[in-house]
């Protein structure tokens, strides 16, 4: 799979370079071989392919190919959109194409040069050569736009060299893939052995998407500092693709950083992506209005405070990254102090500082991901300093981001989601001109922060098993998007609509249910959802033309302050052990609601230590919910009759559905083999391991399994259902504990449980632990075969499950 994704990435690089080489070789002609619009569309397709290869590759290896693919994907996506705009006549003025392309090309020349340097320093020379060749091609194109003395053939020649290098590299990976590693061209092994030796420890602890995200901060900063330095003549529509491409990719890196369990860097990328979309909106606005848009000052002050708080907490993880974020604090303050916003010289000067700082920090991240000897970032000094404190202790360890309800591939996104609530609420305090609603920059803050990023946070919360929180976040994101576009996008108009009021009332009804449910969650969530109700009331009053003066500002300020407290509490909970800022307990506690939350453990099934811990609980007389080859089951150790009786009671087991017996191997029945008929023994050997339960006659063989007093709860007086599951986790657990008594993990009469969250919901207060394996591989239970009369040539079926009769 690694070779396949490497081939896809390298062939994508070669294909993109070949397209550009053909384009520049034919550009002196009156009719180029590839029209600008077609070339732009092709580059967008190649950039999507590179993004896929980079993301898939990053899940397995910390190779330099990951940032190379992702960086080139961002470059060619912005480049492709600009070519489409030029092909459609949107860049008509003299020098428009030059001013549009220069900031991005200059940025990627330096970014790819940094990748080349790291490649040569860290033992990946061929990838370094590819990065250097693309950097040289971008530099040649910059020179072509600045001076006409350099012809397009030089640019085409550079792209052709990239194509040849990429093709050689891809050929090496294809040969390695086809020959299963026996044949490899020199330099095409991607340093995988070195990655295992040098980067094994760092790849798990370092976010591989931090460096590409930082390089995109250079891209957005370059657009504005190029104008300050006079490299470009003006800020206009043609530079928007660079800003919005950087913002879009940073939202992607935000999600991938959650996948890499880096909450603080993911939050930082979410923040910076908002600035990029706002900058693109400001450059886009003058295309239909002659004046420049205005930025709401209070919002930018609040944004600078959020950046400062995040920088403070990030300093505890990596002081270099925390100090880097302080540059964005300065940037927000500069924007707040400048009436012209992004068009003023002050913010453009800070953008130049962001460009330099991003390049330095990106270089450090690129080097530290690959190299054995790391560049110190100050993390050790902070840990040593906090080790002396008895009040603050940093969260560390493999279970740092483990959710309460078991396994998740993502870290918690609540920090970013609460911050977006703050941003969206304070953005609404900007009144603006009702006759020109688009003249005040509110839509990026409300739609991107309150809508898109909150929707992202809700999706991550759902992936972590937080049903109520995810439902609320998704509902609020939809509300922010609809209301932001309606009120601040010029769609509302002077007339107030009855239909808008009806829609808002529908949202209020949904939110009323969330407010009620939050009573059982915690106090902070109750006030968070309740104060959002104040926001929806202000929307409703505005829709019916009955909004009192100052009510909407008061409501948004109250909601913003509550959201800010939740933001601080989530940050503190993510960073420190213990509850630094309390969220409060449930305001209403009912019997059976939230019961057992302090005693029912949730352990990820992918860890051997979790299986061992479950085994200890079973040996000590506990009952547990575990995944199997079919649905989740409730188990107890046969050697503990008290546990078997507890499982029987917790299930309210019906007499017609007796509990079954599971073993891990027929070797456990070898001492009693003489008590089974040869036909039955051969049938058991042929049928197991599988999702087939065999009901066999009860006999003395039961005593060989050490069941003692547990036997009366298993099967019926005449027969016992027995099975060897086809699940490595389950059989390993049985090897540690011995034979187990099994029943389905749901109250009698209810549907089977197919996810560990369902086990928790149905039996959470009655079991001691749940082994969390995510969704069941099958939604159908096992097939139960009646073998009590097998020696007479007859078998029957008590239940036909996943295995059909014909296969049995």
C-alpha positions, 0 to 999 in steps of 0.5 A: 500500500505504501508503494502504491500511494508513493507511485500515485504521488510521484506520477501525479508530480510528473503529470503536473510538471509535464502539463506545465512543460507542454504549456510553456513550450507552446506558449510563444505560439498564437494558439497554445497546445493546452488552453488556459482553462483546460490546463487549470482544470487538469491541474486541479485534478492533479492537485486532488490526486496529490492530496490523496496520495499525501494523506494516505501516505502520511498514515503509514510513514513520515517520509518527506513525500507527504509534505511534498505532495501536499505542498504541490497540491496546494500550489497547483490548485491555486495555480489552476484556479488562476489559469481558469480565471485568466482563460475566462477573461476575468484577468483582463488588465495589463499585468493582472496575470503577473500580479496574480501569479507572483505571490504564490510562485515566490512562496512555493519557490522558497517552500520547496527549497526548504523541503529540498534542504531537509531532504538532503539533510535527512537522507532522502536525496532523490525527493530533495532533488524533485523538490529542488527541481520544482523550486527551480521551475517556480523561480524561473517562472517568477523571473519570466514574469519579472523580466522578459529576457528569460524565455518560457523554454527555460521554465519548460526545461525545468518542469521537464526535469521534474517530470523525468525525476518523478518518473524515475522515482515512480518507476523505482516504486513500481518495480519495488511493488511488483517484485515485492522489494527484491528490485529497487532502483538506487535512491527510490526506497524512500528511506523506509528503513531509516524512517523506522530507525530514526522516525519511529519515535518521532512520527508518533509524537510529531504532527506530520501536517504541521509543516505543510500548514505552516507553509500555507501561512507563508502563502497568504502572507506573501499576497499582502507583503508582496504588495507592500514591497511593490512586487505586485501593483495592487490587491485584487480578484486574481490573488483570491485563489491563493488565499482561499486555497490556503484556507481550504487546505488549512481546514483539511490540515485541521482535521488531519491534525485531530487525526494526529492527536494534536489538538492545539495545532489543529485549533491554530490551523482553524484560526488561521484559515478564518483569516485567509477566508476573510482576506480573500473576501476583502479582495473579492469585494471591490470587484462589484463595489468601488470601495474597500470593505470595513472590518469590525474592530471588536471582533478582531480584538476578541480574535487577538485574545483567543490567539493569545490564550491559544499561544499561551497553552501552546507554549506548554507543548512547544514554546517555539510554536507558542511564540510563533502564534504571538505574531498572529496576535500582532496581526489581529491588533494591526487589522483592528487599528487600521480602518483599511484592514488588509489593504493598509501598510501596517497589517501588510508589514506584519504579514511580512513577519508572518512570512519569515516566522512561518518559514523558520518554524516550518523548517524546524518541523520538517527537520524534526519529523525526519531527523534523529537529532532534533532541533530543540523547541523548548518543550523539555525546559517547560516540562522540567519547570512544570515538574516542580509545580504541584498544582499543574501537571501536563497531560501525557501518555498514550491515553491522552486523547482516549474518549470516555466512550472507547476508541476514536481516531480523532482528538477532541475538537471542542476547543476549536468549536467553543472558540468559533462560538465566541467569534461568531457571536462577537461578529454579530455585534457589528451593525453595518449599513443595512443598505450595503450589508456586504460592506462590513466583513461579517460573513467570513467570521460567521459562516466560516467560524460559526458554520463550517468549523463548528460543523467540523467540530460536531463531526469530530464529536460524533466520531468520539461518541458524543451524541448530544454535543455533536447534535448541538454543534451541527445544529448551531453551525447550520443556524449560523450559516443560514442566518449569516448568509441571510442577514449579512449576505444581502439576501434578507432585504427590507421586508421581513419574511414569515417563512424566516420566522417559522424556520427560526422557531423550528430551530428554537424547538430543536434547541429546547430539546438540547437545553433539556438534555444538557440538564443531564450532561453538565452545568456549563453545557446547560448555560451554553445551550440556554444562552444560544436560545437568547441568540435565536430569540434575537433572530426571531425578533429581528425577523418579525420586526420587533427587535428591541434596541440593544437586545441582540448585542446583549444576547451575543455578548452573554453567549460569547462570554459563556462560550469563552469560559467553555473554551478556556475549560476545554483548553485546560482539560486538554492540557492539564491533568485534573479539572482546572476549570470545572464544567459542573456536574449534571443539574438533574440526576435520574435513576438509570440516567448516567448511572455507572459512569464512574465505574464502567471502564471503556478500553480500546480493543486494539490494545493488548493491555486492554484485553489483559485488563478485561481478563483481570476484571473477569478473573476477579468476578466482573462482567464485561461487554466485548466485541466478537466476530458477530455482535457485542456480547456480555461475558463472565468467567466460568470459574466465577459463579458469582459473576455468572449469576450477576450476568444472568441477573443483569440481562434478565435472562429468559428461560427459553434463551439460556446462556452459552459457553465459549472456548478458545480451542478444542484443546480445552476439551481434549481431556473429555474427548472420550465423552463425545462421539466421533461424529460430533467431535469431527463436526466441531473440528470442521465447524470452528472457529466460526460464528456457529454455535452448536447445541450439544448434549449435556454431560460429564464433559462440563465438569472438565471445564471447571464450571462448578456452580456456574453450570446451572446458569449455562444451557438447559438440563439437557443441552449446552450451546458451545462455540469457538469464536472466529475473533482473535481478540475474543479467543486471546481473552479466553486464553487468559481467563479460561472458558467464558459464559456468554449472552448477548449484550442487550436486555432480553427481547431487545435488538442485538448491540452492534457498537460499544456505545450501545452496550454502554447505553443499554447495560452501562450501569450493570457491567464493570467494563466494555472492550471497545472495538467500534462497529461490529463486523456483522449486524447478524448474530451467530447461527445456532445448530441443534446437534443433540441428535447428530449421531442419528444423522439429524441436525436442526436449527434454533436460529439461522444467523450469519451462516446459512443452512447450506453452508452448515 
